[in-house]
Amino acid sequence: MNGIRILALILIVAGALGLVYGGFSYTRQTDVAKLGPIELTVTEKETVNVPLWAGIGLIAVGAGLLVFGGGGRR
């Protein structure tokens, strides 16, 4: 399997995951204040939404690479 096919499969899987889950979340910690031995930190949960068009676009680009980007067969 060459690099273009691997990239195409990664794009297709990423697009499908974007369509199924619609986004992803991560946790970010920030230091608010340090007063001597006392530290105040804030933990925030951030959510990143993946637009529908982006998921469909990734699948389309991945499929296009599979069909047209393979070059000649060896």
C-alpha positions in Angstrom: 0.0 0.0 0.0 1.5 3.3 -1.0 1.4 6.6 0.9 -1.4 8.1 -1.2 -3.7 5.2 -0.4 -2.9 5.4 3.3 -3.6 9.2 3.3 -6.9 8.6 1.4 -8.0 6.0 4.0 -7.1 8.3 6.9 -9.1 11.1 5.3 -12.1 8.9 4.8 -12.0 7.6 8.4 -11.6 11.1 9.8 -14.5 12.4 7.7 -16.7 9.5 8.8 -15.8 10.1 12.5 -16.6 13.7 12.0 -20.0 12.9 10.7 -20.8 10.3 13.4 -19.6 12.2 16.4 -20.1 15.8 15.2 -17.1 17.0 17.1 -14.7 16.3 20.0 -14.0 17.6 23.5 -10.8 18.2 25.4 -9.9 19.5 28.9 -7.7 22.6 29.4 -6.2 23.7 32.7 -5.1 27.2 33.3 -3.4 28.8 36.3 -5.4 31.7 37.5 -3.4 32.9 40.5 -0.4 31.9 42.6 -0.3 33.4 46.1 2.7 31.9 47.8 2.0 28.2 48.4 -1.6 28.5 47.2 -2.4 28.0 43.6 -5.7 28.4 41.9 -6.3 26.5 38.7 -9.3 26.4 36.5 -10.2 23.3 34.5 -12.3 24.1 31.4 -13.9 21.6 29.0 -13.6 22.8 25.5 -15.8 21.4 22.6 -14.8 21.6 19.0 -17.7 21.1 16.5 -16.9 19.5 13.2 -19.2 21.0 10.5 -21.2 18.6 8.3 -19.6 20.0 5.1 -16.1 19.3 6.5 -16.9 15.6 7.2 -18.4 15.2 3.7 -15.5 17.1 2.2 -12.9 14.8 3.8 -14.7 11.7 2.6 -14.9 13.1 -0.9 -11.2 14.1 -1.1 -10.2 10.7 0.3 -12.4 8.9 -2.2 -10.9 11.0 -5.0 -7.4 10.2 -3.9 -8.3 6.5 -3.9 -9.8 6.6 -7.4 -7.6 9.2 -9.2 -4.4 9.6 -7.0 -3.1 6.1 -7.2 -1.3 6.6 -10.5 -0.5 3.4 -12.4 -0.8 -0.1 -10.9 2.4 -2.1 -10.5 
